[in-house]
Amino acid sequence: MTNPVRYSQKPVELPLDSWLLEGDPVPGCKVCTALGLQRGQARKQNDWAAACAAAREIRNHGHGHGGAA
């Protein structure tokens, strides 16, 4: 028979996949510049959900090359 743990344990912290924060803003693009600033501020505040969302928007921004703008 096993003995279950009957006290609180420290939470498990999983590493953040670095690619979730990747994405290079296109020089001269106002949208990418704003998103890059948002991502930077979110990273400083350890708001990883907002940082990942901004990075995703940068990666998905079409820039007039057939993608969604």
C-alpha positions in Angstrom: 0.0 0.0 0.0 1.3 3.5 -0.8 1.4 6.4 1.6 -0.2 9.5 0.0 1.4 12.9 0.6 -0.9 14.8 3.0 0.8 18.2 2.8 1.2 20.9 0.2 4.2 20.7 -2.1 5.9 23.3 -4.1 4.3 23.8 -7.6 6.1 22.3 -10.5 7.5 25.0 -12.8 7.8 24.0 -16.4 10.3 25.8 -18.7 8.9 28.2 -21.2 9.6 27.2 -24.8 11.7 30.0 -26.1 10.2 29.9 -29.6 7.0 31.2 -28.2 8.6 34.6 -27.7 10.4 34.7 -31.1 9.4 36.9 -33.9 11.3 39.8 -35.5 9.3 43.0 -36.1 9.6 44.2 -39.6 11.6 47.5 -39.7 9.3 50.5 -40.5 6.1 48.6 -39.7 4.1 50.5 -37.1 2.1 47.5 -36.0 5.2 45.4 -35.5 6.9 48.2 -33.6 3.9 48.5 -31.2 3.7 44.7 -30.8 7.5 44.6 -30.1 7.0 47.2 -27.4 4.1 45.3 -25.9 6.2 42.1 -25.9 9.1 43.8 -24.2 6.9 45.4 -21.5 5.2 42.1 -20.8 8.5 40.3 -20.5 9.7 42.8 -18.0 6.6 42.3 -15.9 6.9 38.4 -16.2 3.5 38.4 -18.0 4.4 35.5 -20.2 0.9 35.0 -21.7 0.9 38.6 -23.0 4.4 38.3 -24.2 3.6 35.1 -26.1 0.4 36.7 -27.6 2.4 39.7 -28.8 5.1 37.5 -30.3 2.4 35.4 -32.1 0.9 38.6 -33.5 4.3 39.7 -34.8 4.9 36.2 -36.4 1.4 36.2 -38.0 1.4 39.8 -39.2 1.1 39.6 -43.0 2.9 42.9 -44.1 1.1 42.8 -47.4 2.6 39.6 -48.6 -0.6 37.6 -49.0 -1.1 37.0 -45.3 -3.6 38.5 -42.9 -2.7 42.1 -41.9 
